[in-house]
Amino acid sequence: MLIKKCIKCNTYTLKEICPKCGGKTKSAHPPKFSLEKEKKYWKYKI
């Protein structure tokens, strides 16, 4: 189980639907870091 965050009211929950406002939730964790992807797009970051 990963913690989720409501898009509408920014409440943290473990459910797919926010119990506070009924809005959709998304993962509160950042995407995984990939060194290969970073190497590929480094020139655009400069």
Buried (B, 14 or more C-beta within 10 A) or exposed (E): EEEBBBEEEEBEBEEEEBEEEEEEBEEEEEEEEEEEEEEEEEEEEE
